[in-house]
Amino acid sequence: PAENASGRVKHDEKMTVYLTSEELLAIEQARLELKTITGRKVDRGRLVRAAIAGALADLAENGAESELATRLAES
């Protein structure tokens, strides 16, 4: 993705994900906590992309022992 003068990154693809009210509330609470921790405004898109990147890195490194594989095996 290309970065423009504002520091924002242009994304070429879009994906729709449906969440429960509880999941959306948890994301919003995490966004506010991250704003407090980092001192920077964190939007939901950046939060979700960072969480996905972390989950995929964990999967690549730990495979079946990753948190993602473990959670999906439980559901």
N, C-alpha and C positions, 0 to 999 in steps of 0.2 A: 504493500500500500504506500502511496505517495503522501509526503507530508507537505502541507502548505505553510504560508507565512505565519499563521496563527499557532502552529504546532499541532493542529488537528490532522488526523490521518484520514484520507479518503478510502473508503472500503467499497469494493466493486460488487460484492455479493450480499444477499440478504437471506435470513432464515427466520421463520416465525416459530416461536416456542410458546406453548400454553403452560401456564403455571397455576398452582392453587393460590388462593389468597394468602395462605401462610407462607408459601415460598416467596411470593412477591414482597410481603412484609419483611421477611428475613433479608432479602436483597437490599431493600431500602434501609433497614437498620445497619447492615454491613456498610452500605455507601456512606451513611452518616458517621459511623465509627471510623472508617478509612479517612474521611475528611478531617476528623479530629486528630487521628494519628499522623497523617501526612501533612496537614495544613494546606492541602490542595483540594480543589473541587474535583470530585470523582463522579462521573456520570455512570448510569447503569450499564451502558454499552461497554465502556472501558472495564468496569468491574467484571462483567460476564466474560469478556474476551480474555482478561487476565486469569480468571478462574479456569477457563477452558484450556488455556496454554499450560497452566500448572498441572491440570489433570492429565493432559496429553503427555507432558514431560515425565510425570510420574509413571504413566503407563509404559512409555518407551523405556524407562530405566528399570522398572520393577515387574512389568508384565502381569502375570496372574496374581502376583502379590501386591499390585498397586491398589490404592484406595478405590479407584474407579472400577476395576475388575471385581474387587471384593463387594462393593456396594451393588453392582449389577447382578452378581451371583446371588445376593440375598433377596433381590426383588422378584 
